[in-house]
């Protein structure tokens, strides 16, 4: 990965489905550290945790994780990344100007393959200002509303033609969305500072629907394997813990 790309990991202790999620420990490390280490393996210019929580900031400081402290009351992880970019511009304009792309790696994705993060970057050929990862949905997650499904423009084609045309939490046999995005820097700032949420995106609790409604095309980078488990609920966390304890996670 070239020096024009950073990874940001937005983290909040106020998760409604799993409170305190970023600092819940598995195998001696909190979920946040698992995700941070995975991000570093993708070899970006820099990895930043982005949070408004004092506990997270203190953990990062103690354990030498780069952290940008934002305001606490920010609506989404994407907005938090955009706010962190603004703070970077204030603190180090030279660094800010050298960045072209921002990867938003959600804290609940400790099982994403770092090679897939690199793939997302390498296939971001400027055709789309936003791209995301999608994988094959496990049959056991088809009815799971915590598993976000993506409808694509084709059913097995290759990037750069494939893109996401819809997202849903409802039953679907399509692809499963993986919580990793790459944004061109200016697009990320515009999405969060100029455009508002739409009624549909709020009702579905899927901010990416608003981007589609505003006419943005979202590129789809396929992994061609099952989407990794995202840690959204206590059940997901218990499964991740089991996997670590059984040596299924490196």
N, C-alpha and C positions, 0 to 999 in steps of 0.2 A: 504494500500500500504506500503511495507516495505521500510527501509531506504536506499535501494540500487538504488532508482529511483528518478530522478528529472524531472521537467517539464520546458521546455524552450519555450518562446513565442517570435519568431522573429517578429520584427515590423519595418516598414519602412514608412517614410512620402512620398516616391516617387512612390506610387502605380499609375500605368498608367491609370487604369480604375476609380479610386476614390482617387485623390490626398489628402494627409493629413489624410487618413482613420483612423489610430490608435487614433488620438486625436479628432475626430468628436464626439460631445457630444449627448447623448440621456438620458433623465431622470436625468440630472445633473451629469452624469459620461461619460467619453470618452469610446469609443469602447474597447480600451486597458484594462481599469479597469474592464469592464464587463467580458472580457475573463480571466483576471488575477484572479478574484474572483471565477470564475467557476473552474479554475485550482486548486485553494487552496481547494475547496470542495472535490477534489479527494484524498486529503491527501498524497501528495508525500513528499519526504524528504525536498525539497525546490522548489520554483517557481522562475524562473528568466525571466525578460524581457531582450531580446537581441537586441540591436539596435546600429546603428552608428549615429543616429540623435541627435543633441544637444537638440532639443525641447523635445524629448521623455525622454532622460536622465534627464533633469531638472524636468520634470513632475514626474518621478519615485522618484527622490531624495526628492522632496517636499512632496510627498504623501506616502513615506516609502514603495515603491515597490522595491524589489531587482532587480537591473539592472546591466547587464554586457555591457560595452560600447566597441563595436568593430569598426573596420575601416568602413567608409561609403560605399566604393566601394566593395561590396561583391555580387556575382551573384544571389544567392537564399537564402531563409530562412533556408534551410537545411545546406548550407555552413556557414551561420551565426551561427547556433547552434554549428557546428563543431569548428569554430573559438573561440566561447565562451568557449568550453571545453578546448581548448589549453590554453586560458588565465587563466582558473581555475587551470589547472595543474601548471602554473607558479606561481600563487598567493597562492595556497593552495594545495600542492601535496597530503597531507593526505586526504583531502576531495575528490580530484579527484580519488584517488585510491579506495575510499570506494563506488564509483558509478559504477554500472554495466549497467544501462539502462538510456536512455534519451528519454523522450516523447517530440516530437515536436508538439505543439498545435498552430496552425496558428491563428494570431490575428483576422482573419475574421470569427472565429467560436464561437461567444459569446453564441450561443444557443445549443451547444453540451451538452448533459447530462453528468454531472460529474460521474454518475454511469457507463456510457459507457466507460469513460476514465479508471475507475477502472477495468471494464471488460476487456478492451484491455490489461491492465497490468496483470491481473490474468490469462489470457489465453495465455500469452506469455511464453510458457513452454520450451523455448530454441529450439524448432523445427525449428523456423525461426529466423534469426538475424534481420529481419525487419517485422513488422506487422502493419496493418492499420485498421481503422474502415470503414465499408460499411453499407449503409442503403437502404431501399426501395425508389426507385425514384418516385417522384410525377409526375403524368401524365402531369402536366403543365410545367415540366422541361425537358421532354424528348428531346425537340428540342433546349434547351438552351445550348449554347456552354460554358457558364460559369459554368455549372454543369458538373463535370468530372464523366464519367461513368466507372465502373470497370467490367470487364469480369472475372468470377470466374470459378474454376475447377468443380463446381457442381452448382446445382440450388435449394439449400435449405438444403444442408447438414450442418454439424456442424464442428467447429474447433476441432481438429487441422488439419483435412484433407483439409479444404477449403483454397484456396489461390488465389491471383490475378494473372491472366495470361496476362491481357492487360488493358490499360487505354485509353480512348478516349473522345474527346469533341463532337463527332458526335452523331446523333440521335441513341438512344439505349433504349431498354426496360429492360436492365439489372439492376444491382445495382448502386447506386450513391456512389461515393467515398466521405468520410468525412475527412476533413483536419486535421487528427490526426494520427501521426505515433509513434511507439515505436521502438527504435534502440538499439541493444547491442552497448555499447560504442565504442568498437574497430571497429565495422562495420561502424558506423557513421563517424569516423575519416578517415577510408579507402575510403569510398565513395566520400568524399570531398577533400581529400589530395592526393590520388593516382590515382583515376579513373577520366576520363574526360567526358564531355557531348558528346553524339553521335549526328550525323546529324539528325537522326529521332527524338530524344528527343527534339532537338532545334526546328525543323520544326513544331512539334506538341505542343511545349511549355508545355511539361510534363516531368519533370526531372526523374520521376519514370520509364519511359520507358527505360532510359539508364541503370538503375539498373537491369531491366529484361534482357536487351541485354548483360549485363556482367555476367549473369547466376545466379543472386540472386533470391531466392524465397521469395515472399512477402505474408506473412500470412494475411488472411482476418477474422476479427472478426465482426460478423453480429450483428446489433442492433435489427433486426426484426421489425422495425418501420420506418416511413418515415425519410429520412435524413433531418436534420435541415437546415434552411436557412443559407447559407454562405453569408457574406456581401462583394460582389465583385464590385457592381456598385451603382450608386446613387439610382436606383430603389430599389435595395436590402436594402439599408440604410433607405430609406423612409418607406419600409415595416416593417423593424425592429423598427423604431421609432413609427409607428402606433401600433404595437403589444405592445410596452412598455406603450404607452399612454392609450391603452385600457385594461391594466392590464393582458395581455396574457402572460407576461414574469415575472417570480418571481425575 
